[in-house]
C-alpha cells in the first residue's frame, strides 16, 4: 500500500464482530504487534492457546492510522490425545 510505513496487528478472543469500531481497544481488541516496515507481510502469534480469535490490521504512516482491514477468525484446536483407551462396560 502506497505511503504505508508499518502496521498494527490487533487481536481479540471469540468470534469477530460484524464491523470493527474506530476505537478497537474499547471493543475488546489488544494491539499485539507494531510492525515498523511496510515490507513485512506476515505476523506469527505464538501466544495463542485453544480457542477462537479475531485479528485485523491497520496501516500507519506519519502518525496517521488507516481504516481497519477485513477481519480473520481462526480457531486453534486442541492437540489430539494419544495413548488413550476408552472401555465401555
LUMKOLMI-535846 format. One record per residue (C-alpha): residue in three letters; y, z, x. Coordinates in pm, whole numbers. Last residue first. Layout:
<nodes>
 residuo  north     up   east
     ALA      Y      Z      X
...
</nodes>
This chain:
<nodes>
 residuo  north     up   east
     UNK  -5161   3005  -1893
     UNK  -4913   2762  -1741
     UNK  -4900   2757  -1361
     UNK  -4595   2630  -1176
     UNK  -4618   2573   -801
     UNK  -4304   2542   -593
     UNK  -4329   2410   -237
     UNK  -4009   2213   -262
     UNK  -3714   2264   -493
     UNK  -3486   1965   -520
     UNK  -3133   2019   -388
     UNK  -2883   2095   -662
     UNK  -2679   1806   -796
     UNK  -2320   1742   -698
     UNK  -2133   1564   -976
     UNK  -1859   1311   -909
     UNK  -1553   1265  -1136
     UNK  -1307   1011   -994
     UNK   -947    993  -1108
     UNK   -720    691  -1102
     UNK   -434    730   -859
     UNK   -147    971   -922
     UNK    215    844   -925
     UNK    364    822   -581
     UNK    521   1109   -384
     UNK    855   1099   -200
     UNK    937   1295    115
     UNK    979    979    322
     UNK    648    830    211
     UNK    351    987     33
     UNK     68    828   -167
     UNK   -110   1031   -434
     UNK   -483   1093   -456
     UNK   -734   1186   -725
     UNK  -1042   1405   -748
     UNK  -1239   1578  -1026
     UNK  -1545   1790   -957
     UNK  -1880   1864  -1115
     UNK  -2122   2129   -990
     UNK  -2349   2240   -706
     UNK  -2142   2307   -392
     UNK  -1844   2129   -245
     UNK  -1674   2237     77
     UNK  -1769   1932    286
     UNK  -1509   1710    122
     UNK  -1507   1381    311
     UNK  -1194   1166    289
     UNK  -1170    790    329
     UNK   -919    511    391
     UNK   -712    642    682
     UNK   -478    354    771
     UNK   -185    509    583
     UNK   -194    798    827
     UNK    -80   1154    759
     UNK   -366   1264    535
     UNK   -295   1588    353
     UNK   -619   1739    230
     UNK   -741   1979    -38
     UNK   -432   1989   -262
     UNK   -556   2204   -548
     UNK   -580   2098   -912
     UNK   -582   2341  -1204
     UNK   -325   2165  -1425
     UNK    -31   2363  -1283
     UNK   -128   2230   -939
     UNK   -124   1874  -1077
     UNK    250   1880  -1157
     UNK    320   1526  -1286
     UNK     20   1572  -1514
     UNK   -310   1391  -1461
     UNK   -435   1199  -1761
     UNK   -756   1206  -1969
     UNK   -860   1521  -1784
     UNK  -1138   1504  -1524
     UNK  -1452   1705  -1597
     UNK  -1507   2024  -1403
     UNK  -1365   2165  -1081
     UNK  -1034   2045   -944
     UNK   -943   1838   -638
     UNK   -629   1673   -499
     UNK   -604   1444   -195
     UNK   -255   1391    -53
     UNK   -190   1057    113
     UNK      0    909    403
     UNK    292    697    523
     UNK    286    450    234
     UNK    554    183    266
     UNK    335   -103    148
     UNK      0      0      0
</nodes>
